[in-house]
Amino acid sequence: MLNSTLAGLTGGGVYALLGLCVVLTYRLVATVNFAMAAVGAIGAFVMVGLTDDGVSLWLALPAGVLAGAALSALLGTVLVRWFAGHSQNTKAAVTVAVYVAVMAAGLRLFGSTTTGAHTFPSPFEKPVLTLGGVVIPQSVLVTIAFAAVITVGVGLLLGRTRLGLRLQALSEQPATAEVVGIPVARLAVAVWAAIGAVTTLVVVLAAPRLGGDFSTLGKLINTALAVAMLGAFRSLPLTLLGGLVLGCLEGLSASVEAIQKYQGVVPFLVIVVLLWWRSRNEVWDTAHSR
């Protein structure tokens, strides 16, 4: 059981990274981006398409990341130009519509689960150490280190730099920020592009373990949202921890034969339990205030 839990760290780092991308999008541009993983999957498949054609991985990877960033920036531009004054619910609904469109286009371009699985390069699959009989590949250390760098780096950026102050103004008082001369629209689109680039990198890291079909990669948004909820859509450290915990839970569930077939339900159970717990707390707080 311990071995299975440790094995879950392979996915935990990826889940933490995706959750961080959801939280950052919500904190910086006040949008829950349901299309995030599907956009990243587009970039990842651009990369693998180029490698299938004989292009070097180190040339194909920047091209894929650029494609994911460009598509994400396009979505951000649409939201900034036509939905800037709308509610968060409306913006989230737009990203849901984009998610459906991107998934449909991706399945048409890259195939379904049975016909569209691609072999993604896995440069970080060499073992680096063994814990309790479990071989830990480089990808685990890479994803966890990447997630930790983002968590610490963004915290320092937002709290100690002029750009960070502008980003906080963008997320909290965009109208006021524009009045004082901050280029709100350009800054918001830049945030969307950066999130798209990072998401593409994360999907590329996840693809070798998940089988490399577009549908599975695009649906990673389910797990990303569960992890973001563990961090309450605000806390980067809690989101990082939540991703690792969710990965370990997934690994643990794989070791129990009775629930192996329901392993994919874990993120939904996390979401349901968190929604129930928070609604319970709200009811208790309301009753206590009376």
Secondary structure, 3 states (H helix, E strand, C coil): CHHHHHHCHHHHHHHHHHHHHHHHHHHHHCCCCCCHHHHHHHHHHHHHHHHHCCCCHHHHHHHHHHHHHHHHHHHHHHHHHHCCCCCHHHHHHHHHHHHHHHHHHHHHHHCCCCCCCCCCCCCCCCEEEEECCEEEEHHHHHHHHHHHHHHHHHHHHHHHCHHHHHHHHHHHCHHHHHHCCCCHHHHHHHHHHHHHHHHHHHHHHHHHHHCCCHHHHHCCHHHHHHHHHHCCCCCHHHHHHHHHHHHHHHHHHHCCHHHHHHHHHHHHHHHHHHHHHHHHHHHHHHHHHC
